[in-house]
Amino acid sequence: MNPLKTFFGTLGTSDTDVIQNAPESLYDIQINSLQNKPIDLNKFKDKKILFVNVASKCGFTPQYRELQALHEKYEGEVVLVGVPCNQFGKQEPGTSDEIQEFCQVNYGVDFLITEKLDVKGPHQHPLYAWLTKKALNGKKDSSVKWNFQKYLVDENGEFLDYFYSITKPMNSRITSYFN
């Protein structure tokens, strides 16, 4: 049995439900691509994964350019996963097709982008529950403050760190984990 599923502590009811229904590991989390096809996170074992909640109408949207540069420079070492979210100022209102077109046309993005999902609140996706709850990731609690917050996981699916939106993708705080 997963020890995380038995953790209750001082968590609220919704947190307790999240813990009880928690996947065994990051690699067990189910998520779909922007094209609504399942993404098998197991394919990324032995690589770091950088998850970034993204939006097309945000002041931080130009970070797509650096995210693409990071993806190209460290492609063999890290998998970049953009996660569209419309929870911050309704800055990602587009459909899947509109998001895909926006990213490709404006920033040449060819890294993986997931379906649009909630990164906080009562409908928080299990991926972000894992990324933001110490009871699940074993390292840190956090909350997603805004679009383009970044979460880094190591080659074994272990949580490493998170970075607020103001930390640019090619900042040495992030790239120091590569090479």
Secondary structure, DSSP 8 states (H G I E B T S, - for coil): --GGGG--TT--HHHHHHHHT--SSGGG--EEBTTS-EE-GGGGTTSEEEEEEE-SSSTTTTHHHHHHHHHHHTTTTEEEEEEE---STT-----HHHHHHHHHHHH---SEEB----SSSTT--HHHHHHH-HHHHSS------STT-EEEE-TTS-EEEEE-TTS-TT-HHHHTT--
